[in-house]
Amino acid sequence: MTKKITGKITGYQVKTADAEPVEPARIATAEESEAQQKKAEVVRMHESVQRPDMLVGSTYKVKTPVTEHAMYITINDIILNEGTEHEARRPFEVFINSKNMDNFQWVVALTRLISAVFRKGGDTTFMVEELKAVFDPKGGYFKPGGVFMPSIVAEIGHCIERHMQMIGMIKADNLDEHQKEFLEKKRAEIDAAQGKSDGGKVEEGSFPDSATVCNKCNTKAVVLMDGCMTCLSCGDSKCG
C-alpha cells in the first residue's frame, strides 16, 4: 500500500509487528495499597509476640503403667496472620496436670522450658526428637498396641509430635491405602497361623508374640515376612 507524501520529512520510525503499546502507569487505589501493605506485613513467631487473652488448645490424656494417675498435657496455640493467606497456627505454651505429685518439680520446670522455646520462634520441631531420646534408667514400658516408650519424658515428646502433625508443623509419615491393605493382609495371615499353632484366639489389635521392636516406630511389630524382617505397624523393611 502506497501513501503520497506532500510535506517535508522531519523524521521516521520503523514499526514492527511484535511491538506492544505502552500503557500509562496506573495509580493504585487506597484499598489496593492497604491490601498490599497487609500482605507484606507477615507476622512470624518471636519472643516479642504478646500473648492474646484467648488461645486455642488441645489436651491429651496420657496413662502410663509406671504411674498410678494419668497426666493431662495441654498445648495452647497462637494464630498468626489470622484471616490472611499467611495464617499459621503455632504452639505457644504447655501445661501438664496430674494428681501424682511425685514428679511435680521437674514437670513444672520442663513445661516452662518448652513454653519458652515455643515463644522464641523459629523451627521448634527439634524438641520432639530431643524429648523422645530421653531414656529412664529404670527401663521403659510398652503402651497398648506394642509401642515402646523409653520414659515419661519421651511420652511428652510423642504428644507434642502428634500435636505438631495436627497443626501442620510436622509432616505425618502415613502409609498409603495399598500399603495398609498389604500389611493388614499379612498381619491376618500371621495372626491366623499363630492362633492355630497356639490353639487359642489372638487378641485383636495386638501383634504376634514373636515380634521384635522396630527401630523406626518403636513398636513391637517386626516379624519375618516373605524372607525379610518387616514392621507390621509402619511398614519399615530391611529389604527396602
Secondary structure as a PSIPRED ss2 file (coil, helix, strand):
# PSIPRED VFORMAT (PSIPRED V4.0)

   1 M C   1.000  0.000  0.000
   2 T C   1.000  0.000  0.000
   3 K C   1.000  0.000  0.000
   4 K C   1.000  0.000  0.000
   5 I C   1.000  0.000  0.000
   6 T C   1.000  0.000  0.000
   7 G C   1.000  0.000  0.000
   8 K C   1.000  0.000  0.000
   9 I C   1.000  0.000  0.000
  10 T C   1.000  0.000  0.000
  11 G C   1.000  0.000  0.000
  12 Y C   1.000  0.000  0.000
  13 Q C   1.000  0.000  0.000
  14 V C   1.000  0.000  0.000
  15 K C   1.000  0.000  0.000
  16 T C   1.000  0.000  0.000
  17 A C   1.000  0.000  0.000
  18 D C   1.000  0.000  0.000
  19 A C   1.000  0.000  0.000
  20 E C   1.000  0.000  0.000
  21 P C   1.000  0.000  0.000
  22 V C   1.000  0.000  0.000
  23 E C   1.000  0.000  0.000
  24 P C   1.000  0.000  0.000
  25 A C   1.000  0.000  0.000
  26 R C   1.000  0.000  0.000
  27 I C   1.000  0.000  0.000
  28 A C   1.000  0.000  0.000
  29 T C   1.000  0.000  0.000
  30 A H   0.000  1.000  0.000
  31 E H   0.000  1.000  0.000
  32 E H   0.000  1.000  0.000
  33 S H   0.000  1.000  0.000
  34 E H   0.000  1.000  0.000
  35 A H   0.000  1.000  0.000
  36 Q H   0.000  1.000  0.000
  37 Q H   0.000  1.000  0.000
  38 K H   0.000  1.000  0.000
  39 K H   0.000  1.000  0.000
  40 A H   0.000  1.000  0.000
  41 E C   1.000  0.000  0.000
  42 V C   1.000  0.000  0.000
  43 V C   1.000  0.000  0.000
  44 R C   1.000  0.000  0.000
  45 M C   1.000  0.000  0.000
  46 H E   0.000  0.000  1.000
  47 E C   1.000  0.000  0.000
  48 S C   1.000  0.000  0.000
  49 V C   1.000  0.000  0.000
  50 Q C   1.000  0.000  0.000
  51 R C   1.000  0.000  0.000
  52 P C   1.000  0.000  0.000
  53 D C   1.000  0.000  0.000
  54 M C   1.000  0.000  0.000
  55 L C   1.000  0.000  0.000
  56 V E   0.000  0.000  1.000
  57 G E   0.000  0.000  1.000
  58 S E   0.000  0.000  1.000
  59 T E   0.000  0.000  1.000
  60 Y E   0.000  0.000  1.000
  61 K E   0.000  0.000  1.000
  62 V E   0.000  0.000  1.000
  63 K C   1.000  0.000  0.000
  64 T C   1.000  0.000  0.000
  65 P C   1.000  0.000  0.000
  66 V C   1.000  0.000  0.000
  67 T C   1.000  0.000  0.000
  68 E C   1.000  0.000  0.000
  69 H C   1.000  0.000  0.000
  70 A C   1.000  0.000  0.000
  71 M E   0.000  0.000  1.000
  72 Y E   0.000  0.000  1.000
  73 I E   0.000  0.000  1.000
  74 T E   0.000  0.000  1.000
  75 I E   0.000  0.000  1.000
  76 N E   0.000  0.000  1.000
  77 D E   0.000  0.000  1.000
  78 I E   0.000  0.000  1.000
  79 I E   0.000  0.000  1.000
  80 L E   0.000  0.000  1.000
  81 N C   1.000  0.000  0.000
  82 E C   1.000  0.000  0.000
  83 G C   1.000  0.000  0.000
  84 T C   1.000  0.000  0.000
  85 E C   1.000  0.000  0.000
  86 H C   1.000  0.000  0.000
  87 E C   1.000  0.000  0.000
  88 A E   0.000  0.000  1.000
  89 R E   0.000  0.000  1.000
  90 R E   0.000  0.000  1.000
  91 P E   0.000  0.000  1.000
  92 F E   0.000  0.000  1.000
  93 E E   0.000  0.000  1.000
  94 V E   0.000  0.000  1.000
  95 F E   0.000  0.000  1.000
  96 I E   0.000  0.000  1.000
  97 N E   0.000  0.000  1.000
  98 S E   0.000  0.000  1.000
  99 K C   1.000  0.000  0.000
 100 N C   1.000  0.000  0.000
 101 M C   1.000  0.000  0.000
 102 D C   1.000  0.000  0.000
 103 N C   1.000  0.000  0.000
 104 F H   0.000  1.000  0.000
 105 Q H   0.000  1.000  0.000
 106 W H   0.000  1.000  0.000
 107 V H   0.000  1.000  0.000
 108 V H   0.000  1.000  0.000
 109 A H   0.000  1.000  0.000
 110 L H   0.000  1.000  0.000
 111 T H   0.000  1.000  0.000
 112 R H   0.000  1.000  0.000
 113 L H   0.000  1.000  0.000
 114 I H   0.000  1.000  0.000
 115 S H   0.000  1.000  0.000
 116 A H   0.000  1.000  0.000
 117 V H   0.000  1.000  0.000
 118 F H   0.000  1.000  0.000
 119 R H   0.000  1.000  0.000
 120 K H   0.000  1.000  0.000
 121 G E   0.000  0.000  1.000
 122 G C   1.000  0.000  0.000
 123 D C   1.000  0.000  0.000
 124 T C   1.000  0.000  0.000
 125 T C   1.000  0.000  0.000
 126 F H   0.000  1.000  0.000
 127 M H   0.000  1.000  0.000
 128 V H   0.000  1.000  0.000
 129 E H   0.000  1.000  0.000
 130 E H   0.000  1.000  0.000
 131 L H   0.000  1.000  0.000
 132 K H   0.000  1.000  0.000
 133 A C   1.000  0.000  0.000
 134 V C   1.000  0.000  0.000
 135 F C   1.000  0.000  0.000
 136 D C   1.000  0.000  0.000
 137 P C   1.000  0.000  0.000
 138 K C   1.000  0.000  0.000
 139 G C   1.000  0.000  0.000
 140 G C   1.000  0.000  0.000
 141 Y E   0.000  0.000  1.000
 142 F E   0.000  0.000  1.000
 143 K C   1.000  0.000  0.000
 144 P C   1.000  0.000  0.000
 145 G C   1.000  0.000  0.000
 146 G C   1.000  0.000  0.000
 147 V E   0.000  0.000  1.000
 148 F E   0.000  0.000  1.000
 149 M E   0.000  0.000  1.000
 150 P C   1.000  0.000  0.000
 151 S C   1.000  0.000  0.000
 152 I H   0.000  1.000  0.000
 153 V H   0.000  1.000  0.000
 154 A H   0.000  1.000  0.000
 155 E H   0.000  1.000  0.000
 156 I H   0.000  1.000  0.000
 157 G H   0.000  1.000  0.000
 158 H H   0.000  1.000  0.000
 159 C H   0.000  1.000  0.000
 160 I H   0.000  1.000  0.000
 161 E H   0.000  1.000  0.000
 162 R H   0.000  1.000  0.000
 163 H H   0.000  1.000  0.000
 164 M H   0.000  1.000  0.000
 165 Q H   0.000  1.000  0.000
 166 M H   0.000  1.000  0.000
 167 I H   0.000  1.000  0.000
 168 G C   1.000  0.000  0.000
 169 M C   1.000  0.000  0.000
 170 I C   1.000  0.000  0.000
 171 K C   1.000  0.000  0.000
 172 A C   1.000  0.000  0.000
 173 D C   1.000  0.000  0.000
 174 N C   1.000  0.000  0.000
 175 L C   1.000  0.000  0.000
 176 D C   1.000  0.000  0.000
 177 E H   0.000  1.000  0.000
 178 H H   0.000  1.000  0.000
 179 Q H   0.000  1.000  0.000
 180 K H   0.000  1.000  0.000
 181 E H   0.000  1.000  0.000
 182 F H   0.000  1.000  0.000
 183 L H   0.000  1.000  0.000
 184 E H   0.000  1.000  0.000
 185 K H   0.000  1.000  0.000
 186 K H   0.000  1.000  0.000
 187 R H   0.000  1.000  0.000
 188 A H   0.000  1.000  0.000
 189 E H   0.000  1.000  0.000
 190 I H   0.000  1.000  0.000
 191 D H   0.000  1.000  0.000
 192 A H   0.000  1.000  0.000
 193 A H   0.000  1.000  0.000
 194 Q H   0.000  1.000  0.000
 195 G H   0.000  1.000  0.000
 196 K H   0.000  1.000  0.000
 197 S H   0.000  1.000  0.000
 198 D H   0.000  1.000  0.000
 199 G C   1.000  0.000  0.000
 200 G C   1.000  0.000  0.000
 201 K C   1.000  0.000  0.000
 202 V C   1.000  0.000  0.000
 203 E C   1.000  0.000  0.000
 204 E C   1.000  0.000  0.000
 205 G C   1.000  0.000  0.000
 206 S C   1.000  0.000  0.000
 207 F C   1.000  0.000  0.000
 208 P C   1.000  0.000  0.000
 209 D C   1.000  0.000  0.000
 210 S C   1.000  0.000  0.000
 211 A C   1.000  0.000  0.000
 212 T E   0.000  0.000  1.000
 213 V E   0.000  0.000  1.000
 214 C C   1.000  0.000  0.000
 215 N C   1.000  0.000  0.000
 216 K C   1.000  0.000  0.000
 217 C C   1.000  0.000  0.000
 218 N C   1.000  0.000  0.000
 219 T E   0.000  0.000  1.000
 220 K E   0.000  0.000  1.000
 221 A E   0.000  0.000  1.000
 222 V E   0.000  0.000  1.000
 223 V E   0.000  0.000  1.000
 224 L E   0.000  0.000  1.000
 225 M E   0.000  0.000  1.000
 226 D C   1.000  0.000  0.000
 227 G C   1.000  0.000  0.000
 228 C E   0.000  0.000  1.000
 229 M E   0.000  0.000  1.000
 230 T E   0.000  0.000  1.000
 231 C E   0.000  0.000  1.000
 232 L C   1.000  0.000  0.000
 233 S C   1.000  0.000  0.000
 234 C C   1.000  0.000  0.000
 235 G C   1.000  0.000  0.000
 236 D C   1.000  0.000  0.000
 237 S E   0.000  0.000  1.000
 238 K C   1.000  0.000  0.000
 239 C C   1.000  0.000  0.000
 240 G C   1.000  0.000  0.000
